[in-house]
Amino acid sequence: MIYDTATRLVRVAVFCALLSPFLNARTAAQESTTAPVTVVFYNLKNYLSMDRRVDGEVLEGAPKPDKEIKPLVEAIKVMQPDILGVCEIGDLSHLNDLQARLKTAGIDLPETELVTAASGFNRNLALLSRFPIIARNSRDDYSYNIGDLKLPFQRGVLDVTLRINPQYHLRYIGLHLKSKREIPEADQALMRLNEAQLAREHIDRIFEEEPGTNLLVSGDFNDLRIEPPVKALQGRFGRKDYLSSLTLDDKYGFRWTHHWSFADSYSRFDYVLYSKGISKEIDRDQSHIYHWDDWDKASDHRPLVVRVVPVDE
């Protein structure tokens, strides 16, 4: 009996010793998946092929110059995003180019989503992520009417669900609403409002299916905080499906995100909205507008940085 007991104890000790590395690895993996997640949204300013003036000459189908891409990539490297939402990017070749440049800089974001804009618009929405995309619900086919005129939602709705860890999923929506540029077909402000309303209807369907979802909506809304498109996206104040606006500022306390050099005008056009379900997981002290010396060489927008602790509360 004594021999049998001693033998069992030895076997248990050996088994535990063999199992220990696996248990430690599992514990480390569990701890790492609850580490804060950095979500960045950035308007890349024409990361695409277009007619550009170079050394006084107009070049057709020219890419974004390296002198603009270099400070852009350097900034993203500093921000270290786990999830990067962008707008004003071209087709898949441009997305692949950005992904490859970031990987060379040490930012590996293998999972991607690209929403191709409506015909005639080459400024697309995209997402790059180190976390797996487990659901894709993006839409590029929404349209609306102004009088007898049918118009497309120009850049559509980027909508993905990301598995941050086995217990925590993040629903991310990216938007880029109609610009303030006047066009002959319709009023630009009314177009932007219609797009915002379509996006809000899309969001309402999410809340119907997943009432407590962890939802972030980020994008270039091309309008001010008090204007109808932003209010339409947020929904009715006081309701459970209301989206709050995350107040972000830079290291100097300023909140503008876009500079229009022609008018020398600074505005807050880029936003992060969040659902009640994710409110407690946002680390507001670590969320900000990123500012650096060469920000204006990379884009006319400044990126938004949001830190999320992926533990449902």
ABEGO torsion letter per residue (X at the ends): XAAAAAAAAAAAAAAAAAAAAAAAAAAAAAAAAABBBBBBBBBAGGBBBBBBBBGGBBBBGBBBBAAAAAAAAAAAAAAGBABBBBBGBBBAAAAAAAAAAAAAAGBBBABBBBBBBBBGBABBBBBBBABBBABBABBAABBBBBEABBBBBAAEBBBBBBBABAABBBBBBBBBBBBABBBAABBAAAAAAAAAAAAAAAAAAAAAABAABBBBBBEBAGBBAABAAAAAAAEBBGBAABBBBBBBBBAAGBABABBBAAAGBBBBABBBBBBAAAAAABBAAABBBBBBAAAAAABABBBBBBBBBBBBX
